[in-house]
Amino acid sequence: MTDLKDTEIANKKHVRFIVSLIAAGLDDEQIIAKCEKDKKFTVTERQITKVRYEKIDAILQMQEETEIKSSQVGLARTAARIIALIKLYNKLAHELYEEGAIWLIRKRSIRNDTGYEIVTEKDFNSSLVREMRLTLDDIAKETGGRIQLAEIKGGAGIKAYVGISPDDWPDAPDKKDVESMLKVSDAEKS
């Protein structure tokens, strides 16, 4: 292992590695352990502090880039959330309508004068219906059907309410894609 002097950092690769760890939000102990394990060099808390202050611009830039990247992938994208919610709704609808899960059949045995009697009851599947309604509500919120307006007050006493149309989304799904998502495929039914 390479030992670094009190505040001196041996090479630029080590500094870049430490900057990336700071930007990722690791604390000093985690950075020290990671440097020793992954890059095979030791670093002190003083050296980390020095890098933290000297490379603050690079650290902030890396954090901003990470935030931007994470907001553009997966469920952070509005279209991806809508697709996931539509698939969930389709599975719930399939279960409810095609599998006949609207009624839950419960069998109980009841004791009477002559012994036991088995009673079959049908209960409405309210939990499945509730989940379907909540999913539809979430879809409506994502697509602007349930808009929470933001009130903006101007200096001249002017009020305005702002809402965003789904057509204005930067990652809006194509209408053909949405229509194909609404159809339940055989794979989603099972």
C-alpha positions as CSV (number, residue, x, y, z in Angstrom):
1,M,0.0,0.0,0.0
2,T,1.1,3.5,-0.7
3,D,1.2,5.8,2.3
4,L,0.5,9.4,1.7
5,K,2.1,12.2,3.8
6,D,0.0,14.4,6.1
7,T,-1.9,16.5,3.5
8,E,-0.2,15.5,0.3
9,I,-2.1,13.4,-2.2
10,A,0.1,11.1,-4.3
11,N,-1.5,11.3,-7.7
12,K,-4.4,12.8,-9.6
13,K,-6.2,9.5,-9.9
14,H,-6.4,9.2,-6.1
15,V,-7.8,12.7,-5.9
16,R,-10.4,12.0,-8.5
17,F,-11.4,8.8,-6.7
18,I,-11.7,10.7,-3.4
19,V,-13.7,13.4,-5.1
20,S,-16.1,10.8,-6.5
21,L,-16.6,9.2,-3.1
22,I,-17.3,12.6,-1.5
23,A,-19.8,13.4,-4.2
24,A,-21.5,10.1,-3.6
25,G,-22.1,11.2,0.0
26,L,-19.7,8.8,1.8
27,D,-18.3,10.0,5.2
28,D,-14.6,10.1,6.0
29,E,-14.5,6.6,7.5
30,Q,-16.2,5.0,4.5
31,I,-13.8,6.9,2.1
32,I,-10.8,5.7,4.1
33,A,-12.0,2.1,4.0
34,K,-12.9,2.3,0.3
35,C,-9.5,3.7,-0.7
36,E,-7.7,1.0,1.2
37,K,-9.9,-1.8,-0.2
38,D,-10.5,-0.7,-3.9
39,K,-7.5,1.4,-4.8
40,K,-4.9,0.0,-2.4
41,F,-3.8,3.4,-0.9
42,T,-4.3,4.9,2.5
43,V,-5.7,8.4,3.1
44,T,-6.3,10.4,6.3
45,E,-9.2,12.5,7.4
46,R,-7.0,15.6,7.0
47,Q,-6.3,14.7,3.3
48,I,-10.0,14.1,2.7
49,T,-10.8,17.5,4.3
50,K,-8.2,19.2,2.1
51,V,-9.7,17.5,-1.1
52,R,-13.2,18.5,0.1
53,Y,-12.3,22.2,0.3
54,E,-9.9,22.4,-2.7
55,K,-12.2,20.5,-5.1
56,I,-15.6,21.8,-4.0
57,D,-16.6,22.8,-7.5
58,A,-15.8,19.4,-8.9
59,I,-17.7,17.7,-6.1
60,L,-20.8,19.9,-6.7
61,Q,-20.6,19.4,-10.4
62,M,-20.5,15.6,-9.9
63,Q,-23.5,15.7,-7.6
64,E,-25.5,17.8,-10.0
65,E,-24.7,15.4,-12.9
66,T,-25.7,12.4,-10.8
67,E,-29.0,14.1,-9.9
68,I,-29.7,14.9,-13.5
69,K,-28.9,11.4,-14.6
70,S,-31.0,9.8,-11.9
71,S,-34.0,12.0,-12.8
72,Q,-33.9,10.8,-16.4
73,V,-34.0,7.0,-15.9
74,G,-36.4,4.4,-14.5
75,L,-39.5,5.5,-12.5
76,A,-38.2,9.0,-12.2
77,R,-39.6,9.5,-15.8
78,T,-43.3,10.3,-15.9
79,A,-43.9,8.0,-18.8
80,A,-42.2,5.1,-17.1
81,R,-44.4,5.6,-14.0
82,I,-47.5,5.7,-16.1
83,I,-46.5,2.5,-18.0
84,A,-45.9,0.7,-14.7
85,L,-49.2,1.9,-13.3
86,I,-51.1,0.8,-16.4
87,K,-49.5,-2.6,-16.3
88,L,-50.5,-2.9,-12.6
89,Y,-54.1,-1.9,-13.4
90,N,-54.3,-4.4,-16.3
91,K,-53.2,-7.2,-14.0
92,L,-55.7,-6.2,-11.3
93,A,-58.5,-5.9,-13.9
94,H,-57.6,-9.3,-15.3
95,E,-57.7,-10.8,-11.8
96,L,-61.0,-9.1,-11.0
97,Y,-63.0,-9.6,-14.3
98,E,-61.5,-12.6,-16.0
99,E,-60.4,-14.7,-13.1
100,G,-63.7,-14.0,-11.3
101,A,-62.1,-12.6,-8.1
102,I,-64.9,-10.1,-7.5
103,W,-66.3,-12.4,-4.9
104,L,-64.3,-14.2,-2.3
105,I,-65.7,-17.6,-1.3
106,R,-65.4,-18.4,2.4
107,K,-66.4,-21.6,4.0
108,R,-67.1,-21.9,7.7
109,S,-68.4,-24.6,9.8
110,I,-71.2,-23.7,12.3
111,R,-72.2,-25.9,15.1
112,N,-75.9,-26.6,15.5
113,D,-78.1,-29.1,17.5
114,T,-77.2,-32.1,15.3
115,G,-73.5,-31.4,14.7
116,Y,-71.7,-29.2,12.3
117,E,-72.9,-27.5,9.2
118,I,-70.7,-26.1,6.5
119,V,-71.8,-22.6,5.3
120,T,-70.5,-21.0,2.2
121,E,-70.4,-17.2,2.1
122,K,-69.5,-14.8,-0.7
123,D,-67.8,-11.6,0.3
124,F,-67.2,-8.7,-2.1
125,N,-63.5,-8.4,-2.8
126,S,-63.3,-4.8,-1.6
127,S,-59.5,-4.8,-1.2
128,L,-58.9,-5.6,-4.9
129,V,-61.4,-3.0,-6.0
130,R,-59.8,-0.5,-3.7
131,E,-56.3,-1.2,-5.2
132,M,-57.8,-0.8,-8.7
133,R,-59.3,2.6,-7.8
134,L,-56.1,3.8,-6.2
135,T,-54.1,2.7,-9.3
136,L,-56.6,4.6,-11.5
137,D,-56.2,7.6,-9.2
138,D,-52.4,7.5,-9.4
139,I,-52.7,7.3,-13.2
140,A,-54.9,10.3,-13.2
141,K,-52.5,12.3,-11.0
142,E,-49.6,11.4,-13.3
143,T,-51.4,12.3,-16.4
144,G,-52.8,15.6,-15.1
145,G,-56.3,14.4,-14.4
146,R,-55.9,15.3,-10.8
147,I,-54.0,18.6,-10.9
148,Q,-52.8,20.3,-7.7
149,L,-52.6,23.9,-8.8
150,A,-49.8,26.1,-7.7
151,E,-50.8,29.6,-6.8
152,I,-48.4,32.3,-8.0
153,K,-48.8,35.8,-6.7
154,G,-47.3,38.7,-8.6
155,G,-46.2,42.0,-7.2
156,A,-49.2,43.8,-8.7
157,G,-51.6,41.5,-6.9
158,I,-52.1,39.2,-9.9
159,K,-52.9,35.6,-9.2
160,A,-52.3,32.8,-11.7
161,Y,-52.8,29.0,-11.4
162,V,-50.4,26.7,-13.3
163,G,-50.9,23.2,-14.4
164,I,-48.9,21.1,-16.8
165,S,-50.6,19.2,-19.7
166,P,-49.3,15.7,-20.5
167,D,-48.6,16.9,-24.0
168,D,-45.9,19.3,-22.5
169,W,-44.0,16.5,-20.9
170,P,-40.5,16.1,-22.3
171,D,-40.8,12.3,-22.0
172,A,-44.4,11.9,-23.0
173,P,-45.2,8.4,-24.4
174,D,-46.4,8.1,-28.0
175,K,-50.2,7.8,-28.3
176,K,-49.8,4.4,-30.1
177,D,-47.7,3.2,-27.2
178,V,-50.3,4.2,-24.7
179,E,-53.0,2.4,-26.7
180,S,-51.0,-0.8,-26.9
181,M,-50.3,-0.6,-23.1
182,L,-54.0,-0.4,-22.4
183,K,-54.6,-3.7,-24.1
184,V,-54.0,-6.7,-21.8
185,S,-51.5,-9.1,-23.4
186,D,-51.6,-12.9,-22.7
187,A,-48.3,-12.6,-20.9
188,E,-49.7,-10.0,-18.5
189,K,-52.8,-12.1,-17.8
190,S,-50.8,-14.8,-16.1
